Amino acid sequence: MLVSAKDMLNKARDGKYAVGQFNINNLEWTKAILLTAQELKSPVILGVSEGAGKYMCGYKTVVGMVNGMIDSLGITVPVALHLDHGTFEGAKACINAGFSSIMFDGSHLPFEENFAKTTALVNTCDVLGLSLEAEVGAIGGEEDGVVGMGECADPEECKKIADLGVTMLAAGIGNIHGKYPENWPGLSFETLEAIKAKVGDMPLVLHGGTGIPDDQIKKAISLGVAKINVNTECQLVFQEATRKYIEAGKDLEGKGFDPRKLLAPGFEAIKAKVKEKMEIFGSVGKA
């Protein structure tokens, strides 16, 4: 059964560890993450972007697949199914489809509009028992080949959004999605400390977990980050393992072309990466 991310994040904040949000793209991805969480007794958040939701034939299909797997794999650790970087329309669609957690990303909108739309969703999510993530200060990333540096959020704006009663807050602290450029200056811990001072107990979310050095991850957790998003890193190891399998000609041996065999090395690579991340985040044994 899917749960809201609220309890798992409050426990993480108090216990000074973080819960990983691992984005899912297909059946192999979902199965690898759920099995690893179960093996390590770690709570987990499955992230679904609007693009991935469309790719997997809509949010109802995703909810059906995840619920079916939790049941058939005997998953007993807490699992939240979370919309990642949702629009207002996307948030409503995921609420209707049966997601247990929602992110509304209004960071690119004028602050007043972000505030108004987040307010509207707070009430709905409260009534339905869903967790809600909001974002202040856009997270950088690659668009059209240009890597935009992550903005640093305004601590005052963070406080205004936190005071609405959202479950968790994603605040830009110089982090970006995708691979980090060579000249990336690192996370702004000054900004993180200033935000933490304003929002108090609010669990904070670190996006763009791929490529941030482990010591910076651990420092961010010590300063109030309770949820860390990982996506690109799983994609990279999946691609690498699949490439090796094909370059070694294994798809031409026997029934090596069978997709269950072809995708197995990538599946194992995701499991290993998720395990590594859960160990760094400190969520192992916390379910």
Summary of the structure (lengths in Angstrom):
residues: 287
radius of gyration: 18.5
end to end distance: 14.2
largest distance: 62.1
contacts: 1023
relative contact order: 0.16
helix: 49%
strand: 18%
